[in-house]
Amino acid sequence: MTTVSPRWFKSSYSDNGGNCIEVATNLLPAHGIVPVRDSKHRAGPVLELPAAAFSSFVTGVKNGHFGSV
């Protein structure tokens, strides 16, 4: 069995003073999940979102459903 490590990245649009998330989409094909973590706390908890949930989240962000801080 091969263990695949997440390859973390954050958006090239992330220039907001550190309030970013990182995602690892390389686990999507084999596991159907998108791990998400806080870019300021890389050793902290990781959310493993099903692909459909992550897609819905991204759509909601793009459509402005979460407002601004």
C-alpha positions as CSV (number, residue, x, y, z in Angstrom):
1,M,0.0,0.0,0.0
2,T,1.3,3.4,-0.9
3,T,0.8,6.4,1.4
4,V,0.3,9.7,-0.3
5,S,1.2,12.8,1.6
6,P,-0.8,16.0,1.0
7,R,0.8,18.6,-1.2
8,W,-0.4,21.8,0.4
9,F,-0.9,25.1,-1.5
10,K,-2.8,28.3,-1.1
11,S,-4.4,30.5,-3.7
12,S,-2.2,33.0,-5.5
13,Y,-4.9,35.5,-4.5
14,S,-4.0,35.0,-0.9
15,D,-2.4,38.3,0.2
16,N,-4.7,39.3,3.1
17,G,-2.3,39.4,6.0
18,G,-2.3,35.7,6.8
19,N,-6.0,34.8,7.0
20,C,-5.7,32.0,4.5
21,I,-6.4,28.3,4.2
22,E,-4.3,25.7,2.4
23,V,-5.7,22.8,0.5
24,A,-4.2,19.5,-0.8
25,T,-6.1,18.5,-4.0
26,N,-3.6,15.7,-4.8
27,L,-5.6,13.4,-2.5
28,L,-8.9,13.9,-4.5
29,P,-8.4,11.2,-7.2
30,A,-7.4,8.4,-4.9
31,H,-9.4,9.2,-1.7
32,G,-12.2,11.6,-2.8
33,I,-11.3,14.2,-0.2
34,V,-9.8,17.6,-0.1
35,P,-7.8,18.3,3.1
36,V,-8.0,21.9,4.4
37,R,-5.9,23.6,7.1
38,D,-5.2,27.0,8.5
39,S,-2.0,28.4,6.9
40,K,-1.0,30.0,10.2
41,H,-1.2,26.8,12.1
42,R,0.2,24.1,9.8
43,A,0.7,21.6,12.6
44,G,-2.9,22.1,13.7
45,P,-6.0,20.2,12.8
46,V,-6.9,19.3,9.3
47,L,-10.4,19.1,7.9
48,E,-10.9,16.3,5.4
49,L,-13.8,17.4,3.2
50,P,-15.6,15.2,0.7
51,A,-15.1,16.5,-2.8
52,A,-18.8,17.6,-3.2
53,A,-18.7,19.6,0.1
54,F,-15.5,21.4,-0.9
55,S,-16.9,22.2,-4.3
56,S,-20.1,23.6,-2.7
57,F,-17.9,25.7,-0.3
58,V,-15.9,27.2,-3.2
59,T,-19.1,28.0,-5.1
60,G,-20.5,29.7,-2.1
61,V,-17.4,31.8,-1.6
62,K,-17.4,32.8,-5.3
63,N,-21.1,33.8,-5.1
64,G,-20.5,35.9,-1.9
65,H,-22.7,33.8,0.3
66,F,-20.4,34.1,3.3
67,G,-20.0,37.9,3.4
68,S,-16.8,39.7,4.3
69,V,-14.9,40.1,7.5
